[in-house]
Amino acid sequence: MRIFTYKEAIQHVAEVFNIAQREEVLIKRRGGGTYRLTYATTSKSPFDVPSVKTKARTKDMLNAIRESRSRNR
């Protein structure tokens, strides 16, 4: 864990971010407040799925949708 003063963190912000990718960083303010900086990974969207290869045409898909909707009535 690395500790920086607020002034040091501002002066070396790129370095602080690089360190935060590897370990936790604490930033202390003069008034006594302490802040924790950690690297957050972004998760993928649940809609980010691989594509499906098919020979179905638009007409085939529309027919399948119409058929499934007519069954539910």
Contacts in CASP RR format, 6 or more apart in sequence:
PFRMAT RR
TARGET T0000
AUTHOR 0000-0000-0000
METHOD contacts of the structure
MODEL  1
MRIFTYKEAIQHVAEVFNIAQREEVLIKRRGGGTYRLTYATTSKSPFDVP
SVKTKARTKDMLNAIRESRSRNR
1 23 0 8 1.000
1 24 0 8 1.000
1 25 0 8 1.000
1 26 0 8 1.000
2 19 0 8 1.000
2 23 0 8 1.000
2 24 0 8 1.000
2 25 0 8 1.000
2 26 0 8 1.000
3 25 0 8 1.000
3 26 0 8 1.000
3 27 0 8 1.000
3 28 0 8 1.000
4 12 0 8 1.000
4 16 0 8 1.000
4 25 0 8 1.000
4 26 0 8 1.000
4 27 0 8 1.000
4 28 0 8 1.000
5 27 0 8 1.000
5 28 0 8 1.000
5 29 0 8 1.000
5 30 0 8 1.000
6 27 0 8 1.000
6 28 0 8 1.000
6 29 0 8 1.000
6 30 0 8 1.000
9 16 0 8 1.000
9 25 0 8 1.000
9 27 0 8 1.000
16 25 0 8 1.000
16 27 0 8 1.000
16 37 0 8 1.000
19 25 0 8 1.000
20 37 0 8 1.000
20 38 0 8 1.000
20 39 0 8 1.000
21 39 0 8 1.000
22 39 0 8 1.000
24 36 0 8 1.000
24 37 0 8 1.000
24 38 0 8 1.000
25 36 0 8 1.000
25 37 0 8 1.000
25 38 0 8 1.000
26 34 0 8 1.000
26 35 0 8 1.000
26 36 0 8 1.000
26 37 0 8 1.000
27 34 0 8 1.000
27 35 0 8 1.000
27 36 0 8 1.000
27 37 0 8 1.000
28 34 0 8 1.000
28 35 0 8 1.000
29 35 0 8 1.000
END
